[in-house]
């Protein structure tokens, strides 16, 4: 069972009310048992919403209380991101998800690389909050970039 970032499935749930739909992922959803989620919406954030980045670390640091997620308006949205990730993990566990395909560079879903918290486009090594949580739970996490290789 797959868990897939909803934006990759074509759902208009990105911060700017767009999507990152990929035909290969849409085809996978048609042919494989899959659950699509947007942890930011599950956590209570609206769409559209100001862009957000992790400040002071990565998703693991957020989960440990060592970093925060701040949106471009300067608001702390850490609680919503953590809530959404925890609820998405509950869904994953309930349905036996074994692999996740998540949106690269996202503060929720990024795997391996995320933005650095300065809104400058600079990337750092690290995972988003959901990606970190799923990995800790033994779920294999990849991004759409890795899937397309």
Backbone as a chain_set.jsonl record, in Angstrom:
{"seq": "XXXXXXXXXXXXXXXXXXXXXXXXXXXXXXXXXXXXXXXXXXXXXXXXXXXXXXXXXXXXXXXXXXXXXXXXXXXXXXXXXXXXXXXXXXXXXXXXXXXXXXXXXXXXXXXXXXXXXXXXXXXXXXXXXXXXXXXXXXXXXXXXXXXXX", "coords": {"N": [[0.849, -1.182, 0.0], [0.574, 2.166, -0.88], [1.373, 5.492, 0.254], [0.694, 8.671, -0.837], [1.682, 11.954, -1.645], [-0.841, 14.308, -1.887], [-0.763, 16.472, -3.673], [0.862, 15.524, -5.715], [-0.807, 13.772, -6.912], [-2.463, 15.359, -8.278], [-4.205, 16.957, -6.854], [-5.329, 20.117, -5.886], [-3.762, 21.33, -3.598], [-1.46, 22.533, -2.774], [0.435, 25.191, -1.212], [-0.082, 27.463, -2.761], [-2.449, 26.934, -3.979], [-2.196, 25.311, -6.185], [-1.119, 22.369, -8.005], [1.106, 19.513, -8.152], [0.833, 17.594, -10.062], [1.587, 14.447, -11.539], [1.72, 12.391, -14.273], [2.673, 9.722, -14.245], [2.435, 9.067, -11.545], [-0.305, 9.375, -11.161], [-1.172, 7.266, -12.78], [-0.063, 5.126, -11.341], [-1.625, 5.265, -9.017], [-4.078, 4.471, -10.038], [-3.589, 1.805, -10.491], [-2.479, 0.588, -8.246], [-3.018, -0.15, -4.788], [-3.575, 2.741, -2.986], [-3.198, 5.612, -0.869], [-3.989, 8.961, -0.722], [-2.676, 11.912, 0.658], [-2.645, 15.157, 2.183], [-0.689, 16.428, 4.395], [-0.543, 18.993, 5.457], [-3.059, 20.163, 5.056], [-4.557, 18.272, 6.493], [-3.603, 18.85, 8.99], [-4.859, 21.225, 9.528], [-4.347, 23.579, 8.13], [-5.177, 26.126, 5.756], [-6.041, 26.245, 2.243], [-5.631, 28.441, -0.327], [-2.429, 29.196, 1.303], [0.138, 30.933, 3.152], [3.468, 30.325, 1.997], [5.668, 28.012, 3.644], [8.563, 27.228, 5.631], [11.028, 25.139, 7.2], [12.694, 26.276, 10.013], [15.82, 26.365, 11.418], [16.634, 23.697, 11.323], [15.639, 20.353, 10.466], [12.865, 18.126, 9.641], [13.099, 16.102, 11.599], [14.252, 17.552, 13.675], [12.172, 19.337, 14.173], [10.222, 17.56, 15.16], [11.468, 16.872, 17.525], [11.299, 19.2, 18.898], [13.26, 21.111, 18.455], [13.387, 22.775, 16.274], [11.443, 25.043, 14.252], [8.504, 25.668, 12.253], [7.977, 28.162, 10.061], [5.891, 30.464, 8.443], [5.769, 32.468, 5.398], [4.636, 34.832, 6.156], [5.577, 35.19, 8.638], [4.427, 33.745, 10.679], [4.191, 31.181, 13.131], [3.748, 27.933, 12.315], [4.156, 25.44, 13.212], [2.76, 23.641, 14.943], [0.502, 22.865, 13.416], [1.707, 21.547, 11.258], [2.969, 19.394, 12.573], [0.747, 18.128, 13.753], [-0.662, 17.347, 11.417], [1.207, 15.565, 10.279], [1.328, 13.581, 12.268], [-1.31, 12.63, 12.202], [-1.412, 11.691, 9.563], [0.457, 9.643, 9.78], [-0.963, 7.922, 11.495], [-3.013, 7.148, 9.743], [-1.466, 5.823, 7.808], [-0.481, 3.683, 9.323], [-2.879, 2.416, 10.035], [-3.818, 1.483, 7.576], [-1.79, -0.107, 6.61], [0.397, 0.942, 5.129], [3.321, 0.686, 3.232], [5.104, 1.981, 1.648], [5.963, 5.305, 0.763], [5.364, 7.996, -1.431], [6.47, 11.061, -1.722], [6.253, 14.684, -1.906], [9.027, 16.34, -3.086], [11.356, 18.45, -1.349], [9.507, 19.76, 0.28], [8.337, 21.181, 3.418], [6.811, 19.428, 4.837], [6.757, 16.981, 3.373], [9.205, 16.62, 2.116], [12.082, 14.721, 1.247], [15.246, 13.902, 2.009], [16.203, 16.357, 0.962], [15.436, 19.702, 1.768], [14.017, 23.029, 1.821], [15.915, 25.778, 3.187], [14.816, 27.473, 5.141], [14.983, 30.181, 4.785], [13.579, 31.242, 2.713], [14.847, 31.668, 0.326], [15.271, 29.924, -1.686], [17.377, 28.244, -1.35], [18.665, 25.022, -0.659], [18.919, 22.425, 1.842], [20.372, 19.473, 3.33], [18.131, 17.046, 4.568], [14.938, 16.035, 5.999], [11.389, 16.537, 5.58], [8.688, 17.02, 7.955], [6.619, 14.967, 7.911], [7.891, 13.051, 6.279], [10.138, 12.417, 7.875], [8.863, 11.311, 10.12], [7.494, 9.086, 9.019], [9.685, 7.588, 8.098], [10.928, 6.993, 10.565], [9.086, 5.225, 11.468], [9.476, 3.032, 9.961], [8.635, 3.014, 7.324], [9.187, 3.02, 3.873], [10.394, 5.77, 2.176], [10.228, 7.847, -0.633], [10.849, 10.418, -3.098], [9.07, 12.175, -5.728], [11.019, 12.792, -7.553], [12.926, 10.755, -7.314], [11.385, 8.605, -8.095], [11.003, 9.075, -10.765], [13.426, 8.506, -11.906]], "CA": [[0.0, 0.0, 0.0], [1.313, 3.416, -1.007], [0.871, 6.79, 0.678], [1.183, 9.596, -1.847], [1.346, 13.368, -1.459], [-2.021, 14.616, -2.692], [-0.42, 17.39, -4.771], [1.423, 14.725, -6.797], [-1.941, 13.095, -7.549], [-3.222, 16.361, -9.004], [-5.086, 17.712, -5.967], [-4.893, 21.516, -5.737], [-3.594, 21.518, -2.16], [-0.223, 23.264, -2.475], [0.235, 26.477, -0.534], [-0.577, 28.461, -3.712], [-3.664, 26.334, -4.539], [-1.898, 24.573, -7.409], [-0.745, 20.977, -7.74], [2.327, 19.03, -8.791], [0.395, 16.338, -10.656], [2.507, 13.706, -12.398], [0.959, 11.314, -14.911], [3.166, 8.421, -13.782], [1.87, 8.829, -10.216], [-1.741, 9.169, -11.363], [-1.312, 5.892, -13.282], [0.222, 4.224, -10.223], [-2.802, 5.277, -8.133], [-5.13, 3.686, -10.696], [-3.219, 0.391, -10.567], [-1.955, 0.08, -6.978], [-3.717, 0.407, -3.624], [-2.898, 3.967, -2.585], [-3.891, 6.624, -0.076], [-3.394, 10.267, -0.948], [-2.818, 12.791, 1.82], [-1.943, 16.436, 2.296], [-0.571, 16.597, 5.843], [-0.765, 20.381, 5.855], [-4.507, 20.321, 5.178], [-5.0, 17.428, 7.61], [-3.215, 19.558, 10.212], [-5.72, 22.372, 9.749], [-3.997, 24.764, 7.355], [-6.06, 26.387, 4.627], [-5.471, 26.344, 0.905], [-4.194, 28.715, -0.264], [-1.818, 29.603, 2.572], [1.502, 31.41, 2.905], [4.516, 29.305, 1.946], [6.324, 27.797, 4.943], [9.819, 26.477, 5.623], [11.558, 24.782, 8.513], [13.745, 27.18, 10.462], [16.65, 25.839, 12.493], [16.866, 22.263, 11.246], [14.777, 19.615, 9.537], [11.68, 17.528, 10.252], [13.464, 15.408, 12.843], [14.435, 18.594, 14.688], [10.829, 19.829, 14.511], [9.585, 16.546, 16.008], [12.148, 16.901, 18.824], [11.121, 20.524, 19.489], [14.478, 21.899, 18.294], [13.223, 23.661, 15.122], [10.063, 25.497, 14.073], [8.095, 25.916, 10.877], [7.519, 29.544, 9.99], [5.439, 30.795, 7.088], [6.344, 33.69, 4.823], [4.06, 35.972, 6.88], [6.222, 35.234, 9.94], [3.631, 33.01, 11.665], [4.657, 29.851, 13.499], [2.733, 26.932, 11.957], [4.722, 24.149, 13.604], [1.751, 22.742, 15.506], [-0.322, 22.328, 12.339], [2.512, 20.59, 10.504], [3.154, 18.197, 13.397], [-0.564, 17.469, 13.842], [-0.928, 16.69, 10.136], [2.115, 14.428, 10.122], [0.906, 12.524, 13.191], [-2.548, 12.034, 11.7], [-1.065, 10.926, 8.369], [1.082, 8.403, 10.254], [-2.048, 7.042, 11.963], [-3.65, 6.599, 8.538], [-0.513, 4.876, 7.231], [-0.454, 2.473, 10.156], [-4.186, 1.752, 9.966], [-4.011, 0.848, 6.276], [-0.652, -0.94, 6.244], [1.26, 1.569, 4.133], [4.712, 0.226, 3.286], [5.946, 2.891, 0.869], [5.391, 6.631, 0.555], [5.926, 8.835, -2.484], [6.168, 12.377, -1.18], [6.72, 15.835, -2.671], [10.382, 16.76, -2.741], [11.696, 19.771, -0.811], [8.425, 20.285, 1.122], [8.588, 21.091, 4.86], [6.104, 18.233, 5.315], [6.989, 15.755, 2.625], [10.544, 16.534, 1.544], [12.881, 13.559, 1.66], [16.638, 14.059, 1.605], [16.52, 17.776, 0.793], [14.353, 20.646, 2.031], [14.475, 24.415, 1.791], [16.693, 26.088, 4.394], [14.135, 28.326, 6.105], [15.209, 31.599, 4.5], [12.761, 31.59, 1.551], [15.775, 32.112, -0.721], [15.416, 28.85, -2.666], [18.533, 27.412, -0.994], [18.284, 23.729, -0.083], [19.831, 21.764, 2.773], [20.071, 18.058, 3.557], [17.171, 16.822, 5.637], [13.602, 15.57, 5.661], [10.246, 17.233, 6.121], [8.138, 16.426, 9.176], [5.974, 13.685, 7.623], [8.903, 12.105, 5.8], [10.919, 11.974, 9.036], [8.017, 10.467, 10.96], [7.274, 7.815, 8.329], [10.945, 6.836, 8.124], [11.107, 6.47, 11.922], [8.123, 4.139, 11.643], [9.868, 1.922, 9.105], [8.03, 3.105, 5.999], [10.122, 3.443, 2.834], [9.98, 7.066, 1.643], [10.926, 8.387, -1.793], [10.183, 11.588, -3.69], [8.732, 12.027, -7.145], [12.27, 12.862, -8.305], [13.523, 9.416, -7.298], [10.486, 7.73, -8.828], [11.137, 9.335, -12.193], [14.761, 8.089, -12.386]], "C": [[0.889, 1.238, 0.0], [0.593, 4.555, -0.28], [1.516, 7.791, -0.274], [0.755, 11.015, -1.49], [0.221, 13.726, -2.419], [-1.695, 15.539, -3.863], [0.152, 16.635, -5.963], [0.348, 13.962, -7.557], [-2.828, 14.077, -8.313], [-4.208, 17.152, -8.166], [-4.505, 19.11, -5.768], [-4.781, 21.862, -4.248], [-2.279, 22.19, -1.792], [-0.553, 24.596, -1.826], [-0.392, 27.517, -1.46], [-1.815, 27.989, -4.477], [-3.43, 25.694, -5.901], [-1.601, 23.127, -7.037], [0.584, 20.691, -8.418], [2.036, 17.703, -9.492], [1.39, 15.761, -11.642], [1.744, 12.51, -12.953], [1.382, 9.932, -14.426], [2.576, 8.071, -12.405], [0.366, 8.618, -10.313], [-2.012, 7.757, -11.872], [-1.067, 4.875, -12.169], [-0.991, 4.126, -9.302], [-3.935, 4.446, -8.722], [-4.873, 2.186, -10.594], [-2.73, -0.224, -9.264], [-2.791, 0.639, -5.825], [-2.922, 1.594, -3.064], [-3.813, 4.843, -1.747], [-3.203, 7.941, -0.37], [-3.686, 11.16, 0.253], [-2.109, 14.116, 1.57], [-1.841, 16.703, 3.791], [-0.815, 18.028, 6.31], [-2.259, 20.674, 5.989], [-5.045, 19.497, 6.337], [-4.708, 18.12, 8.94], [-3.993, 20.835, 10.469], [-5.362, 23.634, 8.989], [-4.922, 24.901, 6.146], [-5.292, 26.316, 3.314], [-6.278, 27.388, 0.173], [-3.757, 29.149, 1.131], [-0.434, 30.155, 2.268], [2.486, 30.234, 2.873], [5.186, 29.21, 3.311], [7.604, 26.999, 4.739], [10.242, 26.193, 7.052], [12.729, 25.704, 8.828], [14.513, 26.524, 11.606], [16.87, 24.343, 12.472], [16.0, 21.614, 10.194], [13.609, 19.018, 10.299], [11.963, 16.771, 11.526], [13.621, 16.412, 13.983], [13.091, 19.186, 15.116], [10.157, 18.852, 15.474], [10.189, 16.504, 17.408], [12.016, 18.255, 19.519], [12.318, 21.446, 19.353], [14.41, 22.882, 17.131], [11.743, 23.981, 14.984], [9.772, 25.628, 12.583], [7.413, 27.28, 10.858], [7.047, 29.818, 8.563], [5.984, 32.152, 6.661], [5.785, 34.954, 5.476], [4.65, 36.101, 8.283], [5.471, 34.491, 11.034], [4.221, 31.625, 11.905], [3.525, 28.856, 13.239], [3.215, 25.518, 12.292], [3.651, 23.184, 14.076], [0.89, 22.102, 14.425], [0.436, 21.283, 11.525], [2.69, 19.287, 11.293], [1.837, 17.428, 13.514], [-0.873, 16.707, 12.559], [-0.058, 15.472, 9.915], [1.693, 13.269, 11.027], [-0.373, 11.838, 12.713], [-2.296, 11.218, 10.438], [-0.38, 9.613, 8.75], [0.025, 7.428, 10.766], [-2.755, 6.382, 10.79], [-2.751, 5.529, 7.928], [-0.498, 3.567, 8.015], [-1.763, 1.702, 10.059], [-4.362, 0.966, 8.672], [-2.811, 0.049, 5.792], [0.214, -0.372, 5.136], [2.694, 1.076, 4.328], [5.666, 1.143, 2.533], [5.214, 4.204, 0.68], [6.138, 7.32, -0.582], [5.496, 10.257, -2.138], [6.822, 13.479, -1.998], [8.084, 16.308, -2.184], [10.422, 18.2, -2.244], [10.64, 20.395, 0.098], [8.79, 20.205, 2.6], [7.812, 19.947, 5.516], [6.681, 16.98, 4.692], [8.391, 15.586, 2.067], [11.334, 15.368, 2.108], [14.295, 13.731, 1.108], [17.083, 15.499, 1.48], [15.268, 18.611, 1.046], [14.909, 22.051, 1.881], [15.005, 24.804, 3.165], [16.036, 27.021, 5.406], [14.293, 29.808, 5.863], [14.36, 32.112, 3.339], [13.602, 32.132, 0.402], [15.907, 31.084, -1.84], [16.585, 27.922, -2.376], [18.037, 26.142, -0.296], [19.367, 23.22, 0.872], [19.465, 20.279, 2.825], [19.087, 17.942, 4.707], [15.826, 16.395, 5.092], [12.557, 16.519, 6.215], [9.674, 16.455, 7.301], [7.493, 15.068, 8.906], [6.992, 12.654, 7.168], [9.72, 11.554, 6.965], [10.121, 11.0, 9.89], [7.769, 9.102, 10.314], [8.536, 6.959, 8.331], [11.189, 6.215, 9.498], [10.199, 5.277, 12.184], [8.387, 2.967, 10.707], [9.238, 1.921, 7.72], [9.07, 3.658, 5.028], [9.586, 4.718, 2.199], [10.864, 7.46, 0.474], [10.187, 9.635, -2.257], [9.833, 11.276, -5.136], [9.995, 12.086, -8.004], [12.926, 11.493, -8.404], [12.686, 8.433, -8.108], [10.68, 7.871, -10.329], [12.496, 8.92, -12.759], [14.688, 6.739, -13.037]], "O": [[1.834, 1.34, 0.782], [-0.635, 4.58, -0.207], [2.727, 7.766, -0.492], [-0.383, 11.251, -1.085], [0.319, 13.478, -3.621], [-2.284, 15.405, -4.936], [-0.043, 17.051, -7.105], [0.554, 13.553, -8.7], [-3.822, 13.681, -8.921], [-4.977, 17.944, -8.711], [-3.311, 19.255, -5.509], [-5.609, 22.597, -3.711], [-2.008, 22.396, -0.609], [-1.689, 25.066, -1.889], [-1.155, 28.367, -1.001], [-2.184, 28.572, -5.497], [-4.367, 25.55, -6.687], [-1.807, 22.712, -5.896], [1.114, 21.519, -9.158], [2.877, 16.804, -9.517], [1.962, 16.473, -12.467], [1.191, 11.712, -12.197], [0.535, 9.063, -14.219], [2.256, 6.912, -12.14], [-0.182, 7.766, -9.614], [-2.974, 7.118, -11.444], [-1.783, 3.878, -12.066], [-1.348, 3.035, -8.857], [-4.671, 3.789, -7.986], [-5.81, 1.387, -10.607], [-2.58, -1.443, -9.182], [-3.228, 1.788, -5.885], [-1.748, 1.462, -2.717], [-5.035, 4.82, -1.896], [-1.979, 8.041, -0.281], [-4.793, 11.162, 0.792], [-1.114, 14.186, 0.848], [-2.809, 17.16, 4.399], [-1.249, 18.245, 7.441], [-2.678, 21.355, 6.926], [-5.899, 19.969, 7.087], [-5.472, 17.99, 9.897], [-3.815, 21.469, 11.509], [-6.006, 24.666, 9.179], [-5.387, 23.906, 5.59], [-4.061, 26.327, 3.288], [-7.495, 27.248, 0.054], [-4.574, 29.426, 2.009], [0.115, 29.862, 1.206], [2.346, 29.274, 3.63], [5.264, 30.195, 4.045], [7.72, 26.204, 3.806], [9.868, 26.904, 7.985], [13.635, 25.885, 8.014], [13.933, 26.172, 12.634], [17.254, 23.763, 13.488], [15.665, 22.217, 9.175], [13.379, 19.355, 11.46], [11.149, 16.792, 12.45], [13.186, 16.164, 15.108], [12.896, 19.501, 16.29], [9.589, 19.265, 16.485], [9.509, 16.145, 18.369], [12.557, 18.445, 20.608], [12.399, 22.457, 20.05], [15.283, 23.741, 17.006], [10.893, 23.279, 15.532], [10.687, 25.689, 11.762], [6.416, 27.512, 11.541], [7.716, 29.451, 7.597], [6.577, 32.883, 7.455], [6.382, 36.025, 5.368], [4.28, 37.003, 9.034], [5.837, 34.592, 12.205], [4.696, 30.979, 10.972], [2.47, 28.931, 13.869], [2.738, 24.534, 11.726], [3.632, 22.028, 13.655], [0.58, 20.914, 14.509], [-0.127, 20.256, 11.146], [2.572, 18.2, 10.728], [1.822, 16.204, 13.385], [-1.298, 15.553, 12.607], [-0.533, 14.452, 9.415], [1.7, 12.113, 10.605], [-0.505, 10.618, 12.808], [-2.901, 10.162, 10.258], [-0.613, 8.585, 8.114], [0.112, 6.23, 10.498], [-3.063, 5.191, 10.837], [-3.222, 4.449, 7.572], [-0.502, 2.482, 7.435], [-1.759, 0.472, 10.006], [-4.983, -0.096, 8.669], [-2.818, -0.431, 4.658], [0.714, -1.117, 4.293], [3.21, 1.054, 5.446], [6.879, 1.099, 2.742], [4.002, 4.227, 0.464], [7.362, 7.244, -0.687], [4.322, 10.612, -2.245], [7.812, 13.251, -2.693], [8.259, 16.634, -1.009], [9.632, 19.046, -2.662], [10.873, 21.476, 0.64], [9.476, 19.27, 3.011], [8.13, 19.547, 6.636], [7.048, 16.035, 5.39], [8.732, 14.504, 1.588], [11.261, 15.069, 3.3], [14.508, 13.708, -0.104], [18.208, 15.838, 1.845], [14.177, 18.266, 0.593], [16.123, 22.244, 1.821], [14.602, 24.236, 4.18], [16.641, 27.332, 6.432], [13.796, 30.618, 6.645], [14.417, 33.298, 3.013], [13.136, 32.948, -0.394], [16.581, 31.341, -2.838], [16.772, 26.924, -3.072], [17.127, 26.177, 0.533], [20.549, 23.534, 0.734], [18.375, 19.886, 2.41], [19.197, 18.656, 5.704], [15.6, 16.393, 3.882], [12.799, 17.221, 7.196], [10.133, 15.354, 7.604], [7.792, 14.104, 9.61], [6.963, 11.509, 7.619], [9.967, 10.35, 7.033], [10.648, 9.979, 10.332], [7.829, 8.076, 10.992], [8.469, 5.748, 8.54], [11.602, 5.06, 9.599], [10.504, 4.424, 13.018], [7.607, 2.015, 10.665], [9.307, 0.915, 7.015], [9.75, 4.641, 5.324], [8.448, 4.746, 1.732], [12.091, 7.416, 0.566], [9.047, 9.88, -1.862], [10.242, 10.256, -5.69], [10.033, 11.486, -9.078], [13.426, 11.116, -9.464], [13.23, 7.526, -8.739], [10.537, 6.903, -11.076], [12.697, 8.976, -13.972], [15.703, 6.221, -13.501]]}, "num_chains": 1, "name": "protein.A"}
